[in-house]
Amino acid sequence: MADNAQEFLFENARKEFKGILLKDVNGKNQDEVPIFVEFYGKYPGSEQEKKTATDQTLRDLIREEVLSKTHQEIEITRTLHVINVIVAVAKQGLCSPSVPFTLLGDVLDCSTLDTCDVIFKYVEERVAVWKSPVFYTAGKNYLLRMCNDLLRRLSQSQNTVFCGRIQLFLARLFPLSEKSALNLVSQFNLDNVTIFNTDPSNSTLDVNEEASEEKMETDESKFFHSESGLVDYKLYLNIWSIQDIFRSPVQCYQKETWDKLTENADNIFRVFDSFKLDDIRGGNKTNQTTHKKSYFSKFLTSEKLTELQLSDGMFRRQILTQFLILFRYLTATVKFKGANLVLTEAQKTWISTTETKIYKLLQETPPNGKKFAKYTKHLLEREEFWITWKNSGCPSFMKMRSKSEDESPASKKRKIDPKKSSIAEDFISGKSLGMGSPELTKLWNLCPNNLAACRSNEREFLPSIQDYFAEPIEQEDPKNQIEDQYKLV
């Protein structure tokens, strides 16, 4: 009967563990789960059996939370309490270290984006926990997969801030030398395709004079009139077709693509230079506030918006900055760039001249054009350090101690003469003590009794009154002719 009482039953363990864990969930000390820790330690069974039961119990708790919640704030808070308890159990080593991450990913997969926002805030605030030795090795891949799944669900244009928070979290979680995030072979995101109207016959903008008159006769309602007179289909094509070159800069080393780049760039810069923007600092405050808060991850490619985009300083800055980034890649020394990808002297001269023109246009683009141009230039110069770092194989920023520093010099051991007695032995036996040098030994052994030496008459140094005032009395004698300023008294 005693053996049967100690037998481990998986289903019974699940039920009992669940009841105890719920007490910790409803309790105040969720970071340490003291009730479950005590119960787990006393529960019969091997460590592996108890851990397996705990893993399944934690899955049961999360499953019930996901099925019962209606995405209200109170219930989200309770879900976070359950997750907190799961993390605490993993900290104590009572379950598999990967369980918190798999269950956290399951909760995010089953939640709306608004709920994911709240739950991810919990994940952000515990970066130090995820980086601890208990969790980092077991959970880093799970966290990376979880963040990538979230990014696939989010819209870069509508959930820009949330996407940025995820990227910042990953940057804080992984070290700079983490190979999975470094793009070591300098690959480009070729999936970033910009879709725009490439058929002139379907364009609402001016294609040429003859086509323009023909379109106006056939369907005047669909024809777009540019107020500035600068917007036509050619400019529209120049702006958006160049995005394909930004997507894959390697094309620039082909003559046909290079000619297309220079032609489009010259046309765009000519329009930007001829159509200046007014600084709105003197305008109303509403426009200023709106301008500061307006940002887009990607602009729309509708032809009807071209006129407005031409008047938008942020749109211009994006185009101009893209050119600067492209030029930085073309002129930089990149480790994985092919040996045949080399610019000619004429191409280098054109890039240098165009860069000067771009910085001038950035300075003229309000608001704070000069400051923005200065920061952009500084940022691209700093990029040179990162290019050099990647070319050298992305060495770690953590400096490890060398073996010579770790190995401290061996201390010299004093040779002990077995025939020689120690100071303690000499002191006990009443022998003269050696104090390290002959003079110290002589001083120490002047008197065998220290107390008697202190009471010796030779230590009385109090002089008589005659001896003490002997010199002043001598100075007072007129025969000595001592001036008053040199007298002691």
Salt bridges, closest charged atoms under 4 A:
GLU11 OE2 - ARG14 NH1 3.36
GLU38 OE2 - LYS42 NZ 3.30
ASP60 OD2 - ARG14 NH2 2.65
ASP60 OD1 - ARG63 NH2 3.91
GLU64 OE2 - LYS18 NZ 2.22
GLU65 OE2 - ARG78 NE 2.93
ASP117 OD1 - ARG165 NH1 2.49
GLU124 OE1 - ARG165 NH2 2.80
GLU125 OE1 - ARG126 NH1 3.60
ASP149 OD1 - ARG152 NH2 2.45
ASP219 OD2 - LYS222 NZ 3.59
ASP244 OD1 - ARG247 NH2 2.53
ASP259 OD2 - LYS255 NZ 3.05
ASP273 OD1 - LYS276 NZ 2.80
ASP279 OD2 - ARG281 NE 2.77
GLU364 OE1 - LYS276 NZ 2.48
GLU364 OE2 - LYS360 NZ 2.74
GLU384 OE2 - ARG328 NH1 2.87
GLU476 OE1 - LYS487 NZ 3.79
ASP484 OD1 - LYS487 NZ 3.23
